[in-house]
Amino acid sequence: MSTPQVPFVRRALGRPRITVPAVILVLELIASFGASWLAPYPPQQADFTAALSGPSAKHLLGTDRLGRDVLSRLMYGGADTFREIAIAVLITLVIAVPLGLVAGLRRGRIDAVLMRMADVVMSIPGIILLLIVLALFSQSMTAAMVVIGLLSVPGMMRVVRSASLTVGRETYVAAARVSGLGTWRVARRHVLPRITGLILVNAALACANTLLIAAGINAIGLGVKPPAPSWGGMMADAAQTLNQSLWLAIPTGGLVAVTAAALIVLGDGLRDTLAERWSGTSHATTTRRRTAVATTAAAAAAPQSDDAWLLAEPHPVVRLTKVTVTAETEHGEVELISDVSLAVGQGRTVGLVGESGCGKSMTGLALLGLLPNGARVSSGTVEIDGVDVGPYGPAQWRELRGGTIAFISQEPMVGLDPLFTIGQLLREAVRTHEKLSRKEATLRARELLEQVQLPDPDRVLKLRPSQISGGMAQRVSIAVALAGRPRILVADEPTTALDVTVQREIVQLLRTIQRDTGMALLMISHDWDVIAEACDTALVMYAGQVVEAGPTERVMTAPLHPYTRKLLAANPRLATVGEPIPTIPGTVPPPGQWPVGCHFADRCPDRVARCTEAPIALTQPDDQGVARCVLVGDELGEELLEVSS
Amino acid sequence: MWRTSGMRIVQAVPLLLFVSALTFFLQLFIPGDAARSIGGLTASPQAIAALRHRLHLDQPVWERYWAWLKDAVHGDLGRSISNNEAVAGTLNTRLGVTLSLVIATTLLALVVGVVLGMASVRGGRTTRLAADSASIAGMTIPAFWVGLLGIWVFNTRFDLLPANGYVFFGTSAGGWARSLVLPVAALAFALVTVIAKQTREQFADVLGRDFVRNLRANGVSERSILFKHSLRHVSVTVLTVAGNNLIGLLGSAVVIEELFGLPGLGSAAVTAASSGDIPVIQGVAVYFTLIVVGLNLLLDLAIGWLNPQAVAA
């Protein structure tokens, strides 16, 4: 405990968010408890000739109705105030912290009982207990503070409980418990140090709260025995003489507010400083930044890819040409997808396949103009119906979305607003695109539900998303997307969250709709079965790049890129029963940490020296597609590839 | 919805028993003589004896509680020590004042808080700083002081609003509204900042959810996303927060009633607390508990209407 203490104190002293409130509070404490030495006047000394005067050299903060010095009275009243706060908050802490630790670490029955008790205490109107206690105990503020302290126990206990629940689940704490350390030892050694910051913040809040309540009680004339000075009582004096002078109200109420604010800001500051002890060092950030810079520099030097094949589409509804999306992060500008080209023609289906984190969804969002905050298309063009949408503003995008280009997402259950009925959601979608009356909109909504082959549409219209199955919800999402009669649908993993039979039905449905309407489809999936069933063309993406593309059948039967082969082999449905499902060792490097050469090199079984030297371009070995691999279109290399497969 | 409401009503019974029992059994902890403590040091021995007899302090506390409870079930909350009036009767005439104050404050804080919170959702650094400062101000500035400054500006300086007293709605609706403006504003200040902060955080959360992206992706207007979809989600949370703040609000209402001379339950309780009129405070305890339960019930109904899922769950 003693080793981190020194840097912690030093770090804390360097922050105005800690030092400023700390200095204010220390000065107040010195002035209050040293009032008998420091105060310019005794608290009761009246000077009727100077009653209700403003600030002056003689009376720095002016005087009250009886000509008593306001500064001196605030100083004398401060000692009581701080003593009262200390009583209440200490009572709260002494009871709430152990109870919260026990509830959070032991859980089970004791937790249930304590939480139930907390609920009851929290539903008592506390003010009334305060008033009774003040009446019964001859206006004793100490008694009142005990009540405030007790009433604050449940709130503090809940905070400690939920924090220790979280900490208690962490591996090393769990290990300490398994190794036989008792709850108390674990709590003291492992949990308490971790939640000190949180307790401090809440103790500071409790202090501020107690201060306000105490001042309120005194302001309404309870718990004080005039002429003894109290901050609240002085606010009441100010209220009485408001007709004659506003001044008295300023230092009295102001002092309460400033003290409470200092407590809260100090608590926040201490928590943040303590929290840094448990978060990572600043070391990791610098290394990451270096990689990011390297990637950006490499991208600039990227060789020209041969993407003619990707763009060879006679009637494209959408076309991306060499699109790079970057995002502003704390480590600088980072590429999310790099040099992606694709075209989807009328009535055609293009599949984007790859592991998660390869940029498939980002490609879809770029097409919809819905990149997340901070991300933008930094180079390349996005064309919809032959028009470059790069300069489009929000209004123009809104015009396109739903009407020309529509979207369905992975999780149908969270993709629909749960607070509205299917009918309300569909009617809204319909009326976004067509001027229809409510009745006409309902008819059209019903029609859409029939189009997505949902039985009993009239009943479904009245249901909410939580009342239907995942498969039904995905059909509803499709119906919503179809409401504007789009020319292309972007389907982001539309079947992933569904079970196998439903998956097939949804893919079939999309095919039927395409046949009937000539709609184009961009299907994003990591599932080869979906790609095989739905797509004319397959694009394989890895770490932000298209690494291979071709007619679906060719890609799946005669893959060119080592990643495609590995990905096909990892299809769980092709696995032999009893044998482990083959996986690709390693993980996809995240944006900002892409290597300079081939992004897949680290995981590639066929890696050669050339792979890591420079960025790799897309090459087109024949009219059956393209691949981004140094070994493709290179006789020696292809032999190598053949041997390894 | 009906289940949650039913639960609230059922739970109100033990809560009422618990709170009223507390008010009786706290007397066990009084050091020395309760009658002397209530009557004050200046009371004569005869007066103390009379007081002891009138409060039935010569009987054991559980017998007194049992007797009080039997009467309370029939709507009789005993008689005031100061003026011998029936507590229930006195408090009934005061209930409307406190209800007007608390309900008007909650409604005002909801409207203003949500508007301010929404206005600050899209802001940058400056807005964030302002929002954080406002939230700290709400936690630290005493309601009494807000009221004080309000009186000075709107009554002392510019004679626009009354600073004292209450006009019953039946007497004059305009007068009633005018007499409530300053107290309600002072009381609402803290709650507004709490609700604005919640609104801001909730909006940021909801706007990041999948369904919002899907609505946008299919062309639904920003206005509908903000005001129809997101606002409904945010309202559910904000109403819950308002419910959690009711008890604290009643506490501040007592102070505000006293400052503005409103003849509500709070000022009755304050007078009773300074004169040791225990039966009146016990009565107010019952009324306050009922107010908290009742208003939470209303908020539950509103939440259930906005979010029918909560009913199914």
Chai-1 contact restraints between the chains, C-beta under 6 A:
chainA,res_idxA,chainB,res_idxB,connection_type,confidence,min_distance_angstrom,max_distance_angstrom,comment,restraint_id
A,S123,B,L15,contact,1.0,0.0,6.0,A-B,restraint_1
A,I124,B,V19,contact,1.0,0.0,6.0,A-B,restraint_2
A,P125,B,I247,contact,1.0,0.0,6.0,A-B,restraint_3
A,P125,B,L250,contact,1.0,0.0,6.0,A-B,restraint_4
A,P125,B,F288,contact,1.0,0.0,6.0,A-B,restraint_5
A,P125,B,V292,contact,1.0,0.0,6.0,A-B,restraint_6
A,I127,B,G251,contact,1.0,0.0,6.0,A-B,restraint_7
A,I127,B,V254,contact,1.0,0.0,6.0,A-B,restraint_8
A,I128,B,V284,contact,1.0,0.0,6.0,A-B,restraint_9
A,I128,B,A285,contact,1.0,0.0,6.0,A-B,restraint_10
A,I128,B,F288,contact,1.0,0.0,6.0,A-B,restraint_11
A,L131,B,A269,contact,1.0,0.0,6.0,A-B,restraint_12
A,L131,B,A273,contact,1.0,0.0,6.0,A-B,restraint_13
A,L131,B,I281,contact,1.0,0.0,6.0,A-B,restraint_14
A,I132,B,T23,contact,1.0,0.0,6.0,A-B,restraint_15
A,I132,B,L26,contact,1.0,0.0,6.0,A-B,restraint_16
A,I132,B,I281,contact,1.0,0.0,6.0,A-B,restraint_17
A,L134,B,A273,contact,1.0,0.0,6.0,A-B,restraint_18
A,A135,B,A273,contact,1.0,0.0,6.0,A-B,restraint_19
A,A135,B,G276,contact,1.0,0.0,6.0,A-B,restraint_20
A,L136,B,I30,contact,1.0,0.0,6.0,A-B,restraint_21
A,S138,B,S37,contact,1.0,0.0,6.0,A-B,restraint_22
A,L212,B,P142,contact,1.0,0.0,6.0,A-B,restraint_23
A,A215,B,P142,contact,1.0,0.0,6.0,A-B,restraint_24
A,G216,B,F144,contact,1.0,0.0,6.0,A-B,restraint_25
A,G216,B,V255,contact,1.0,0.0,6.0,A-B,restraint_26
A,A219,B,F144,contact,1.0,0.0,6.0,A-B,restraint_27
A,I220,B,V255,contact,1.0,0.0,6.0,A-B,restraint_28
A,I220,B,E258,contact,1.0,0.0,6.0,A-B,restraint_29
A,I220,B,V270,contact,1.0,0.0,6.0,A-B,restraint_30
A,L222,B,A273,contact,1.0,0.0,6.0,A-B,restraint_31
A,M235,B,F144,contact,1.0,0.0,6.0,A-B,restraint_32
A,A239,B,L148,contact,1.0,0.0,6.0,A-B,restraint_33
A,L242,B,W152,contact,1.0,0.0,6.0,A-B,restraint_34
A,L242,B,T156,contact,1.0,0.0,6.0,A-B,restraint_35
A,N243,B,T156,contact,1.0,0.0,6.0,A-B,restraint_36
A,L246,B,W152,contact,1.0,0.0,6.0,A-B,restraint_37
A,A249,B,L148,contact,1.0,0.0,6.0,A-B,restraint_38
A,G253,B,W145,contact,1.0,0.0,6.0,A-B,restraint_39
A,V256,B,P142,contact,1.0,0.0,6.0,A-B,restraint_40
A,A257,B,T140,contact,1.0,0.0,6.0,A-B,restraint_41
A,A257,B,I141,contact,1.0,0.0,6.0,A-B,restraint_42
A,A260,B,T140,contact,1.0,0.0,6.0,A-B,restraint_43
A,A261,B,I136,contact,1.0,0.0,6.0,A-B,restraint_44
A,A261,B,T140,contact,1.0,0.0,6.0,A-B,restraint_45
A,I264,B,I136,contact,1.0,0.0,6.0,A-B,restraint_46
A,L368,B,A217,contact,1.0,0.0,6.0,A-B,restraint_47
A,L370,B,A217,contact,1.0,0.0,6.0,A-B,restraint_48
A,R398,B,G219,contact,1.0,0.0,6.0,A-B,restraint_49
A,R401,B,A217,contact,1.0,0.0,6.0,A-B,restraint_50
A,R401,B,G219,contact,1.0,0.0,6.0,A-B,restraint_51
A,G402,B,N218,contact,1.0,0.0,6.0,A-B,restraint_52
A,G402,B,G219,contact,1.0,0.0,6.0,A-B,restraint_53
A,A406,B,N218,contact,1.0,0.0,6.0,A-B,restraint_54
A,F407,B,A217,contact,1.0,0.0,6.0,A-B,restraint_55
A,S409,B,D210,contact,1.0,0.0,6.0,A-B,restraint_56
A,S409,B,N214,contact,1.0,0.0,6.0,A-B,restraint_57
A,V414,B,D210,contact,1.0,0.0,6.0,A-B,restraint_58
A,G415,B,D210,contact,1.0,0.0,6.0,A-B,restraint_59
A,G415,B,F211,contact,1.0,0.0,6.0,A-B,restraint_60
A,G415,B,N214,contact,1.0,0.0,6.0,A-B,restraint_61
A,L416,B,F211,contact,1.0,0.0,6.0,A-B,restraint_62
A,D417,B,F211,contact,1.0,0.0,6.0,A-B,restraint_63
A,D417,B,H229,contact,1.0,0.0,6.0,A-B,restraint_64
A,P418,B,Q309,contact,1.0,0.0,6.0,A-B,restraint_65
A,L419,B,R232,contact,1.0,0.0,6.0,A-B,restraint_66
A,L419,B,N307,contact,1.0,0.0,6.0,A-B,restraint_67
A,T432,B,G219,contact,1.0,0.0,6.0,A-B,restraint_68
A,T432,B,V220,contact,1.0,0.0,6.0,A-B,restraint_69
A,S466,B,Q309,contact,1.0,0.0,6.0,A-B,restraint_70
A,V480,B,N218,contact,1.0,0.0,6.0,A-B,restraint_71
A,A481,B,N218,contact,1.0,0.0,6.0,A-B,restraint_72
A,G484,B,G219,contact,1.0,0.0,6.0,A-B,restraint_73
